[in-house]
């Protein structure tokens, strides 16, 4: 894997997604995210630990980043936090582990169980997993009322 700097990777990610609101959970405020947050109209929310997610009530963000945090809490608590993030705070988030914090006792199947997918790009700064509802369960042509609900029977009387 050809590692790139975290700032370069985050810059590319922001360029790709173009979010208007961003939740960042990392030990320090990263310069590239701070610069992005200073652009008019952008909303940056930063927290330093994943346990602070509960304090956000039900705020929604276009994109969320969890950087080097999962190894800092117990496995079960981290699972609950990711599920909470997925269900209440963002339709798209990335979990990045660079190995610079506590070791992460997670296997890929732990992430897959929560609906995340592993990214295997050649230029990334560490282990990256993504959850994105637009990719998680794509719309299928056959999965709509036209093919399963018998619409020709909608106007028939009951009984």
N, C-alpha and C positions, 0 to 999 in steps of 0.2 A: 504494500500500500504506500503510495506517495503521499506523505502527510503535507498538508498546507497549514498555514497559520490559522488560528482560530478566527482572527479578525477578517482575513480574506474569505474564509468559508462562510462566516456570518454575513459579510457583505454580499456575497453571491446569493445566499439564501434570501436576504431581504430584497434583492433585485428581482429574483424569481417570483416571490410571492406578493410583493408590493402591499404589505398589510397597512392598514390605517391605525390599528391598535395592536400592541405587542406586550405580552407578559414574559418577563425574563426572570428566571430563577437561577442565580449563580452567586458564588461567594463574593464577587466584586462586580461593580458596574463596569461593563466592558466598553471601551472607547467607541467602537463602531456602533453599538446600540445607543450610547449617549448621543452621538452625532445624529443618528437617525431620529431620536426623540426630540431633537431641537428643531426639526423641520416643521413648519407651520402645518397644523392639522393632524400631525401624528401624536398618538397617545402611547407613552411608554410607562409601564408599571413594572417596578423591579422589587423583587423580594430576595432575601439572602438564604432562606431555607425552604424546603418544600412544605414543612409543617405550617408555614404562614399562608398557604392557599386557602385555608378555612376562613381567614379574615377578609377575603375578597367577596364574601357573600356569593351572589350569582352574577358577577360581572362577566361579560363575554369578551373575548379577544379574537382578532383575526388569526393570530399566530402566537404560539407559546413555545418557549425554549427552556428546557431543563438541562443545565450544564453541570456535570460533576456533582450531583446531589444524591443519587440513589444509594450510594454506599454510606451515606451519613445517617440513615435511619434503618430501622429493622425492616426486613423483607416484607412482612405482611403490611406494615404501615405504608411502605413505598407503593405496594400494589394498590392499596386503597386511595392513596394520593393520585396516582396516575388515572385510576378509574374516575375519580372525582373531577380531575382536570378534563378528561375525555367527555364526561357526561354534562358538566356544568360550565366550563370555562372556555373551551376552544374546539372548533371543528378540525383544527390542524395543529399538531405540536410535534416537536422533535426532542428526543432524549439523546444527549451527547455525553459520552464518558471518555475523557482523554487519558485517564489513569493518573491524573495529578492530585486526586483527592483519595479518600479511603477506597480500598479495593471493593469492587462491585460484585457481590455474590449472586449474580443473576446469570441464568443461561438464556440462550435465544428463545427457548420454548416459553419462558416466563413472559417475555415481551409478546410473543405470538398469541398467548392466551388472552392478552388484553387488547388484541386487535392491531398491534403495531407490526410494522414490517421493517426488516433490516435493510439498510442501504449499503450497497457494496460498490460505492463509487471509488475511482482510483485516487481522487484528491479530496480527502476529508481528514480532519484533525484527530480522529479517534473512532470509537465504536458509535455508530449513529442508528437510531431507530426512529421511525416516523409513524404517526397516526394521522390519517387524513380521510375524512368521511367521503370526499369526492373520489377517492381511490379504493376505499375499503369495500364498498358494496355498489359497484357501478350499476346504472340503470340498464336493464336488459329489454330488448324489444318485445319479448314474449311476456314479460312480467308487468302486465297492466290489465285494466278491466276489459279491454277489447278481447283478450284471449282467455279469460278465466271466469268472468262474472255472468256469462250468458246475457248480454245486454238486450238481446231480442226478447227476453222474458220480463223486462223491467215494467212494462205497462200492462201486463196481464193481471187480472184480479187474483187475490189470494184465495186459496181453498179449493 
